C-alpha cells in the first residue's frame, strides 16, 4: 500500500503543475491579445508616430497627467486619422514623461498640429514643461 502512495502524490503533483502551466499559458495568450503592440496602433500595420519627450517643471508631474486626460486626449481623439495616444512616465523619475501619438498618415498628424483643438490644448502642456523635444517615426510593422 505504501509503495503506491508516492506514485499518487507524484501524479497529483504533476497534474497540478500541468494545470498551473495551462492556466498561465491561457492568461498569457489573452494578455498578449489585450496588451500587445496592436492595441496601441489599433491593428494598423503602417502609421506615423510622434514621440514627445517632456521634462516637467519641479512638482508639475501630476498637473501634466491631469492635463493629458482632461485637455489633450479629448482634443486629439476627434482628429481625422487619429489612431492612439499614450502617456508614459519614466519609472525612475517624477519629472520625465513621454506622450506618444499615432496617426494613419503624416498629413493627418500635421493637420492635428494646426487644428484649433491642438492650439487650445498644447499650450497647457507647454506651460508645465521645462524641456520638450520630439522624434517622429514611421511604423512599419
C-alpha positions as CSV (number, residue, x, y, z in Angstrom):
1,X,0.0,0.0,0.0
2,X,2.8,2.4,0.9
3,X,4.5,1.8,-2.4
4,X,1.5,3.2,-4.4
5,X,1.1,6.4,-2.3
6,X,4.2,8.2,-3.6
7,X,3.0,7.4,-7.2
8,X,-0.3,9.0,-6.4
9,X,1.3,12.0,-4.8
10,X,3.6,12.4,-7.7
11,X,0.8,12.1,-10.2
12,X,-1.3,14.6,-8.3
13,X,1.7,17.0,-8.1
14,X,2.4,16.5,-11.8
15,X,-1.2,17.1,-12.7
16,X,-1.3,20.3,-10.5
17,X,1.8,21.6,-12.2
18,X,0.4,20.8,-15.6
19,X,-2.9,22.7,-14.8
20,X,-1.0,25.7,-13.5
21,X,1.1,25.8,-16.6
22,X,-2.0,25.5,-18.8
23,X,-3.7,28.3,-16.8
24,X,-0.7,30.6,-17.1
25,X,-0.5,29.8,-20.8
26,X,-4.1,30.8,-21.3
27,X,-3.7,34.0,-19.3
28,X,-0.5,34.9,-21.3
29,X,-2.4,34.3,-24.6
30,X,-5.2,36.6,-23.6
31,X,-2.9,39.2,-22.1
32,X,-0.9,39.2,-25.3
33,X,-4.0,39.9,-27.3
34,X,-5.3,42.6,-25.0
35,X,-2.0,44.4,-24.2
36,X,0.1,43.6,-27.2
37,X,1.5,46.1,-29.6
38,X,-1.6,46.1,-31.9
39,X,-3.7,47.6,-29.1
40,X,-1.6,50.8,-29.3
41,X,-1.9,51.1,-33.1
42,X,-5.4,49.5,-33.2
43,X,-4.2,46.9,-35.7
44,X,-2.8,49.4,-38.1
45,X,0.3,47.9,-39.7
46,X,1.5,51.2,-41.0
47,X,1.2,54.6,-39.4
48,X,3.1,57.6,-38.3
49,X,4.0,58.3,-34.7
50,X,5.3,61.2,-32.8
51,X,7.1,60.6,-29.5
52,X,7.1,63.8,-27.4
53,X,9.6,63.9,-24.5
54,X,8.6,66.3,-21.7
55,X,10.7,67.1,-18.7
56,X,8.2,68.9,-16.4
57,X,8.9,71.8,-14.1
58,X,9.5,70.7,-10.5
59,X,6.3,69.4,-8.9
60,X,4.3,69.7,-12.2
61,X,4.1,65.9,-13.0
62,X,0.6,65.4,-11.5
63,X,-0.6,68.5,-13.3
64,X,0.7,67.2,-16.7
65,X,-1.1,63.9,-16.0
66,X,-4.4,65.7,-15.4
67,X,-4.0,67.9,-18.4
68,X,-3.3,64.9,-20.6
69,X,-6.5,63.3,-19.6
70,X,-8.7,66.4,-19.4
71,X,-7.5,68.5,-22.3
72,X,-5.1,66.7,-24.6
73,X,-6.9,63.4,-25.2
74,X,-10.3,65.0,-25.8
75,X,-8.7,67.3,-28.3
76,X,-6.7,64.7,-30.2
77,X,-9.3,61.8,-30.3
78,X,-11.6,63.8,-32.6
79,X,-9.0,64.3,-35.3
80,X,-9.2,62.5,-38.7
81,X,-6.7,59.7,-38.9
82,X,-6.1,59.5,-35.1
83,X,-5.2,56.0,-34.0
84,X,-3.9,56.2,-30.5
85,X,-2.1,58.2,-27.8
86,X,-0.5,57.2,-24.5
87,X,1.2,59.0,-21.7
88,X,4.3,57.4,-20.2
89,X,6.4,58.4,-17.2
90,X,9.9,57.1,-16.8
91,X,9.8,54.7,-13.9
92,X,12.8,56.1,-12.2
93,X,11.8,59.8,-12.5
94,X,9.0,62.0,-11.3
95,X,9.7,64.7,-14.0
96,X,10.4,62.8,-17.3
97,X,7.3,62.0,-19.4
98,X,6.6,60.9,-22.9
99,X,3.4,61.4,-25.0
100,X,3.2,59.1,-28.0
101,X,0.6,59.8,-30.7
102,X,-0.2,57.7,-33.8
103,X,-2.0,58.8,-36.9
104,X,-2.7,57.0,-40.2
105,X,-0.7,59.5,-42.2
106,X,1.8,62.3,-41.7
107,X,-0.7,64.6,-43.5
108,X,-3.3,63.9,-40.8
109,X,-0.8,64.3,-38.0
110,X,0.3,67.7,-39.4
111,X,-3.4,68.7,-39.7
112,X,-3.8,67.9,-36.0
113,X,-0.8,70.2,-35.2
114,X,-2.6,73.1,-37.0
115,X,-6.1,72.3,-35.6
116,X,-8.0,74.7,-33.2
117,X,-8.2,71.8,-30.7
118,X,-4.4,71.5,-30.7
119,X,-4.0,75.3,-30.4
120,X,-6.2,75.1,-27.3
121,X,-4.7,72.0,-25.7
122,X,-1.0,72.2,-26.4
123,X,-0.1,75.5,-24.7
124,X,-1.4,74.0,-21.4
125,X,1.1,71.1,-21.8
126,X,3.9,73.5,-22.7
127,X,3.1,75.5,-19.6
128,X,4.1,72.7,-17.3
129,X,7.1,71.6,-19.4
130,X,10.7,72.7,-18.6
131,X,12.1,71.0,-21.7
132,X,10.2,69.5,-24.6
133,X,11.7,67.5,-27.5
134,X,10.2,65.1,-30.0
135,X,11.0,62.5,-32.6
136,X,8.9,61.2,-35.5
137,X,8.6,57.7,-36.7
138,X,7.1,55.7,-39.5
139,X,5.6,52.5,-38.0
140,X,6.5,49.7,-40.5
141,X,5.1,46.7,-38.7
